[in-house]
Amino acid sequence: MGRISNSAGKGKIETKSSYLTNSKIFKWFGDRIDLDGILEFMYHKTVPHHKFSIWYYFGGISLYLFLVQVITGILLLLYYKPTAESAYESVQYIVTQVPFGWLVRSIHSWAANLFIFFAFVHMFSVFLMKAYRKPRELTWISGIALLFLAMGFGFSGYLLPWNQLAYLATNVGTNFAGMVPFIGQWLLEFLRGGPEVTAATLTRFFGFHIAILPGITTIIITIHLVFVQRMGMSTPISIEKQIAEGKTRKIEIPFFPNFILRDIMAWTLALGLLVLLASLFPWELGEKADILKPAPPHIRPEWYFVFMYQTLKYVPKLLGVLGFALAGFIWVFLPFLDKKSNLGQRNRLYTIIGVVVIIYMVVLTLIGYFAPGE
């Protein structure tokens, strides 16, 4: 559907608004909240529609999966006990005794991994479409912050069942912190609550997972959504060029209800995938953590850290950590470095760099899983 003209748009807005404002509930809330202003914004806001529009929905899917984690996490908290003596047994009770407890836990675990996966997909789609360019620099930076927080959620939550695999993987993961120059030892002990992964680490990760990270994430999500709504969706440079040359026409669809309904369809598909995975491949609990048991060969951290873990096998650890720190810094402030995109010009060099980064991460992750000794 093309963009609605101003006169038609106003008529439609007035019709819909009059239908809503006739209700007593709307009038009651309208006296206390500026609902007319909200409706005005929703009915006038439009979203670009083109052959790359499908990538717009991955941000909404990520947000939806985060909300699924919040809801299922609250349900799990009703039974979970964050101590080394009771954590494993409480999760075991959830999956064996609580009605549908196994499903809730499995959905929570799968949603966490899918959340991080779709956040990566969203980030790289934004990068390849150069949607970070002026005036959306802060949208990009806040989005990168949310990706880091998502990885923090996954890392801290992984230890909470207090099983052997999680215990060993947390040892490996926190070792990364110890490699940071100057503050590495302090950072490692801050995360672990001491020099080793112990019951104190479990308690500390529980606090990170259910209090600190959710609080920070809620604030950053709010900021990110405000930026997205204020700046709108970016049109790829290639599409803008085609419009300017008259090769295609500019098409925009109403944010409400057209884009919202498409977003809900994407959420429904994500929910279907989530329930399918949780039902057919329930998240295993494994055996209880034993700090005296030796680590099996080829132990590795969570999948989204594997490419870094493999890299550190091939280069000096200090050099690798410094390299990732520098790469992360450049990635965060990329909108200020890509001058050509800010001028509305295509930048093939940055596109090639992005593709190389994606290939590198995928290949190193596959090596970590299928050839861990390499």
C-alpha positions as CSV (number, residue, x, y, z in Angstrom):
1,M,0.0,0.0,0.0
2,G,1.4,3.4,-0.9
3,R,1.5,6.4,1.3
4,I,-1.9,7.9,2.0
5,S,-2.4,11.6,1.0
6,N,-2.8,14.2,3.7
7,S,-6.5,14.7,3.1
8,A,-7.3,11.0,3.0
9,G,-5.0,10.4,6.0
10,K,-6.8,13.0,8.1
11,G,-10.2,11.6,7.2
12,K,-9.1,8.1,8.2
13,I,-7.6,9.5,11.4
14,E,-10.8,11.3,12.3
15,T,-12.9,8.2,11.6
16,K,-10.8,6.0,13.7
17,S,-10.3,8.6,16.5
18,S,-14.1,9.2,16.7
19,Y,-14.7,5.5,17.0
20,L,-12.2,5.2,19.8
21,T,-13.1,8.4,21.6
22,N,-16.8,7.3,21.9
23,S,-15.9,4.7,24.5
24,K,-16.0,5.7,28.2
25,I,-12.7,3.9,28.9
26,F,-11.0,6.1,26.3
27,K,-12.5,9.2,27.8
28,W,-11.5,8.2,31.3
29,F,-7.9,7.6,30.3
30,G,-8.0,10.6,28.0
31,D,-8.6,12.9,30.9
32,R,-5.4,11.7,32.5
33,I,-3.2,10.8,29.6
34,D,-2.7,12.6,26.3
35,L,-4.2,9.7,24.2
36,D,-5.1,12.1,21.4
37,G,-1.5,13.0,21.0
38,I,-0.5,9.3,20.9
39,L,-3.1,8.5,18.3
40,E,-2.1,11.5,16.2
41,F,1.5,10.2,16.2
42,M,0.6,6.6,15.4
43,Y,-1.7,7.4,12.6
44,H,0.6,9.9,10.9
45,K,3.9,7.9,11.3
46,T,4.9,6.0,8.2
47,V,7.5,3.3,7.5
48,P,9.5,3.0,4.2
49,H,8.5,0.0,2.1
50,H,11.0,-1.6,-0.3
51,K,12.6,-4.9,-1.2
52,F,14.8,-4.9,2.0
53,S,11.9,-4.1,4.3
54,I,11.9,-7.6,5.8
55,W,15.0,-6.6,7.8
56,Y,13.0,-4.0,9.7
57,Y,11.2,-6.8,11.7
58,F,14.2,-8.4,13.3
59,G,14.5,-5.6,15.9
60,G,10.9,-6.2,16.9
61,I,11.5,-10.0,17.1
62,S,14.4,-9.4,19.4
63,L,12.3,-7.2,21.7
64,Y,9.5,-9.8,21.7
65,L,12.0,-12.6,22.7
66,F,13.3,-10.4,25.5
67,L,9.7,-10.0,26.8
68,V,9.3,-13.7,26.6
69,Q,12.4,-14.1,28.8
70,V,11.0,-11.6,31.3
71,I,7.7,-13.5,31.7
72,T,9.2,-17.0,31.8
73,G,12.0,-15.8,34.1
74,I,9.5,-14.5,36.6
75,L,7.7,-17.8,36.5
76,L,11.0,-19.7,37.2
77,L,11.8,-17.3,40.1
78,L,8.8,-18.7,41.9
79,Y,10.7,-22.0,42.5
80,Y,14.4,-21.2,41.9
81,K,16.8,-21.1,44.8
82,P,20.1,-19.2,44.1
83,T,22.5,-21.2,46.3
84,A,25.1,-23.9,45.4
85,E,23.3,-26.3,47.7
86,S,19.8,-25.8,46.2
87,A,20.1,-24.3,42.7
88,Y,20.5,-27.6,40.8
89,E,17.8,-29.3,42.9
90,S,15.4,-26.4,42.4
91,V,15.8,-26.5,38.6
92,Q,15.4,-30.3,38.7
93,Y,12.2,-29.8,40.7
94,I,10.9,-27.3,38.1
95,V,11.5,-29.6,35.2
96,T,10.2,-32.8,36.8
97,Q,7.5,-31.8,39.3
98,V,6.1,-28.4,38.4
99,P,3.3,-28.7,35.8
100,F,4.8,-27.5,32.4
101,G,7.9,-26.4,34.3
102,W,10.1,-28.2,31.8
103,L,8.4,-26.2,29.0
104,V,8.7,-22.9,30.7
105,R,12.4,-23.5,31.4
106,S,13.1,-24.7,27.9
107,I,11.3,-21.7,26.4
108,H,13.3,-19.4,28.6
109,S,16.6,-21.0,27.6
110,W,15.8,-21.1,23.9
111,A,14.4,-17.5,23.9
112,A,17.7,-16.3,25.5
113,N,19.7,-17.9,22.6
114,L,17.3,-16.8,19.9
115,F,17.3,-13.3,21.4
116,I,21.0,-13.0,21.0
117,F,20.9,-14.6,17.5
118,F,18.3,-12.2,16.2
119,A,20.0,-9.3,17.9
120,F,23.1,-10.2,15.8
121,V,21.0,-10.5,12.7
122,H,19.4,-7.1,13.4
123,M,22.8,-5.5,14.0
124,F,24.4,-6.8,10.8
125,S,21.3,-5.9,8.7
126,V,21.5,-2.3,10.1
127,F,25.2,-2.3,9.3
128,L,24.8,-3.6,5.7
129,M,21.9,-1.1,5.0
130,K,24.0,1.7,6.5
131,A,21.1,2.6,8.7
132,Y,23.5,3.9,11.3
133,R,24.3,7.0,9.3
134,K,23.3,10.5,10.3
135,P,21.1,11.3,12.1
136,R,20.8,7.8,13.6
137,E,24.2,7.5,15.3
138,L,22.7,7.3,18.8
139,T,20.2,4.7,17.7
140,W,23.2,2.5,16.6
141,I,25.2,3.1,19.8
142,S,22.2,2.2,22.0
143,G,21.5,-0.9,19.9
144,I,25.1,-2.1,20.3
145,A,24.8,-1.5,24.1
146,L,21.6,-3.7,24.0
147,L,23.5,-6.5,22.2
148,F,26.3,-6.4,24.8
149,L,23.6,-6.6,27.5
150,A,21.9,-9.5,25.8
151,M,25.2,-11.4,25.8
152,G,25.6,-10.5,29.5
153,F,22.1,-12.0,30.2
154,G,23.1,-15.2,28.4
155,F,26.4,-15.5,30.2
156,S,25.1,-14.8,33.7
157,G,22.0,-17.0,33.2
158,Y,24.0,-19.9,31.9
159,L,25.5,-20.6,35.4
160,L,22.3,-20.4,37.4
161,P,21.2,-24.1,37.0
162,W,24.6,-24.9,38.6
163,N,25.3,-27.9,36.4
164,Q,28.7,-29.2,35.4
165,L,28.8,-27.8,31.9
166,A,27.7,-24.3,33.0
167,Y,30.3,-24.3,35.8
168,L,33.1,-25.2,33.4
169,A,32.0,-22.9,30.7
170,T,31.8,-20.0,33.2
171,N,35.4,-20.8,34.2
172,V,36.4,-20.4,30.6
173,G,34.3,-17.3,30.0
174,T,35.5,-15.4,33.0
175,N,39.1,-16.2,32.1
176,F,38.6,-13.7,29.2
177,A,38.2,-11.0,31.9
178,G,41.5,-11.9,33.5
179,M,43.3,-11.3,30.2
180,V,42.4,-7.6,30.1
181,P,45.6,-5.5,30.7
182,F,46.0,-3.8,34.0
183,I,42.5,-4.5,35.4
184,G,42.2,-8.1,34.4
185,Q,42.7,-9.7,37.8
186,W,40.4,-7.2,39.5
187,L,37.7,-7.7,36.8
188,L,38.0,-11.5,37.1
189,E,37.6,-11.4,40.9
190,F,34.7,-8.9,40.5
191,L,32.8,-11.3,38.2
192,R,33.6,-14.4,40.2
193,G,33.3,-12.9,43.7
194,G,36.8,-14.3,44.3
195,P,39.7,-15.9,42.5
196,E,37.7,-19.0,41.6
197,V,34.2,-19.9,40.4
198,T,32.4,-20.8,43.6
199,A,29.0,-20.5,45.3
200,A,29.8,-16.8,45.6
201,T,29.9,-16.6,41.8
202,L,26.5,-18.2,41.5
203,T,25.0,-15.6,43.9
204,R,26.7,-12.8,42.1
205,F,25.5,-13.9,38.7
206,F,22.0,-14.3,40.0
207,G,22.1,-10.7,41.1
208,F,23.4,-9.6,37.8
209,H,20.8,-11.6,35.9
210,I,17.6,-10.7,37.8
211,A,18.4,-7.1,39.0
212,I,21.3,-5.2,37.5
213,L,21.1,-6.3,33.9
214,P,17.2,-6.0,33.7
215,G,17.3,-2.5,35.2
216,I,20.0,-1.2,32.8
217,T,18.4,-3.0,29.8
218,T,15.0,-1.5,30.5
219,I,16.5,2.0,30.5
220,I,18.5,1.4,27.3
221,I,15.5,-0.3,25.5
222,T,13.4,2.8,26.3
223,I,16.1,5.1,25.0
224,H,16.6,3.0,21.9
225,L,12.8,2.9,21.1
226,V,12.5,6.6,21.6
227,F,15.4,7.1,19.0
228,V,13.8,4.7,16.6
229,Q,10.4,6.4,16.8
230,R,11.8,9.9,16.6
231,M,14.3,9.2,13.7
232,G,12.1,6.7,11.9
233,M,13.3,3.8,9.7
234,S,16.2,4.4,7.4
235,T,15.9,3.8,3.7
236,P,19.0,2.1,2.2
237,I,21.3,4.3,0.2
238,S,20.8,2.1,-2.9
239,I,17.0,2.6,-2.7
240,E,17.4,6.3,-2.2
241,K,19.6,6.5,-5.3
242,Q,17.0,4.6,-7.4
243,I,14.3,7.0,-6.2
244,A,16.4,10.0,-7.0
245,E,17.1,8.6,-10.5
246,G,13.4,7.9,-11.1
247,K,14.0,4.1,-11.4
248,T,11.5,3.4,-8.6
249,R,9.0,5.3,-6.6
250,K,9.1,6.1,-2.9
251,I,6.6,3.9,-1.0
252,E,5.6,4.3,2.6
253,I,3.1,2.3,4.7
254,P,1.3,3.5,7.8
255,F,3.0,2.5,11.0
256,F,-0.4,1.7,12.5
257,P,-2.0,-0.6,11.7
258,N,0.0,-1.9,8.6
259,F,3.5,-2.1,10.0
260,I,2.3,-3.2,13.5
261,L,0.2,-6.0,12.1
262,R,3.3,-7.2,10.1
263,D,5.3,-7.0,13.3
264,I,2.8,-9.1,15.1
265,M,2.9,-11.7,12.3
266,A,6.7,-11.8,12.8
267,W,6.3,-12.3,16.6
268,T,3.8,-15.1,15.9
269,L,6.3,-16.9,13.7
270,A,9.0,-16.4,16.3
271,L,6.7,-17.8,19.0
272,G,6.0,-20.8,16.8
273,L,9.7,-21.4,16.3
274,L,10.3,-21.0,20.0
275,V,7.6,-23.5,21.0
276,L,8.8,-26.0,18.4
277,L,12.4,-25.9,19.6
278,A,11.4,-26.0,23.3
279,S,9.1,-29.0,22.7
280,L,11.2,-31.1,20.4
281,F,14.6,-30.2,22.0
282,P,14.0,-29.5,25.7
283,W,16.9,-27.8,27.4
284,E,18.9,-30.4,29.2
285,L,19.9,-30.0,32.8
286,G,22.9,-32.3,32.9
287,E,24.7,-33.3,36.1
288,K,25.2,-31.1,39.2
289,A,28.4,-29.0,39.3
290,D,31.4,-30.7,41.0
291,I,34.3,-28.2,41.4
292,L,36.7,-31.2,42.0
293,K,35.8,-32.9,38.8
294,P,38.4,-32.3,36.0
295,A,37.3,-30.4,32.9
296,P,36.7,-32.6,29.8
297,P,38.8,-31.8,26.7
298,H,37.6,-29.1,24.3
299,I,35.4,-27.3,26.8
300,R,34.2,-24.0,25.3
301,P,32.1,-21.0,26.3
302,E,28.6,-20.2,25.0
303,W,28.3,-20.2,21.2
304,Y,28.3,-16.4,20.9
305,F,31.8,-16.3,22.5
306,V,33.2,-19.2,20.6
307,F,34.7,-17.2,17.7
308,M,36.7,-15.1,20.3
309,Y,37.7,-18.2,22.2
310,Q,39.0,-19.9,19.0
311,T,40.8,-16.7,17.9
312,L,42.8,-16.7,21.2
313,K,44.1,-20.2,20.4
314,Y,45.8,-18.8,17.3
315,V,47.2,-15.5,18.5
316,P,48.9,-14.4,21.7
317,K,46.2,-13.9,24.3
318,L,47.1,-10.3,25.1
319,L,47.2,-9.4,21.4
320,G,43.9,-11.0,20.9
321,V,42.2,-9.3,23.8
322,L,43.5,-5.9,22.7
323,G,42.4,-6.6,19.1
324,F,38.9,-7.4,20.2
325,A,38.8,-4.3,22.4
326,L,39.9,-2.1,19.5
327,A,37.5,-3.8,17.1
328,G,34.6,-3.3,19.6
329,F,35.5,0.4,20.0
330,I,35.6,0.9,16.3
331,W,32.3,-1.0,15.8
332,V,30.5,1.2,18.4
333,F,31.6,4.5,16.9
334,L,31.3,3.3,13.3
335,P,28.7,6.0,12.3
336,F,31.2,8.7,13.0
337,L,33.9,7.0,10.9
338,D,31.8,6.2,7.8
339,K,31.9,9.6,6.2
340,K,30.7,8.5,2.7
341,S,27.5,6.9,4.0
342,N,26.8,10.0,6.0
343,L,27.0,11.9,2.7
344,G,24.5,9.5,1.2
345,Q,27.2,7.8,-0.9
346,R,27.6,4.0,-1.2
347,N,30.6,2.7,0.7
348,R,31.6,-0.7,-0.7
349,L,34.7,-0.9,1.5
350,Y,32.6,-0.9,4.7
351,T,30.2,-3.4,3.2
352,I,33.1,-5.8,2.4
353,I,34.5,-5.4,5.9
354,G,31.1,-6.3,7.3
355,V,30.7,-9.4,5.1
356,V,34.3,-10.5,6.1
357,V,33.4,-10.0,9.8
358,I,30.3,-12.2,9.4
359,I,32.2,-14.9,7.6
360,Y,35.0,-14.8,10.1
361,M,32.6,-15.2,13.1
362,V,30.6,-18.0,11.5
363,V,33.7,-20.0,10.3
364,L,35.5,-19.7,13.7
365,T,32.3,-20.7,15.5
366,L,31.9,-23.8,13.3
367,I,35.5,-24.7,13.9
368,G,35.0,-24.4,17.6
369,Y,32.1,-26.9,17.5
370,F,33.2,-29.3,14.8
371,A,37.0,-29.2,15.0
372,P,37.7,-27.9,18.5
373,G,41.2,-29.2,18.6
374,E,42.2,-27.1,15.6
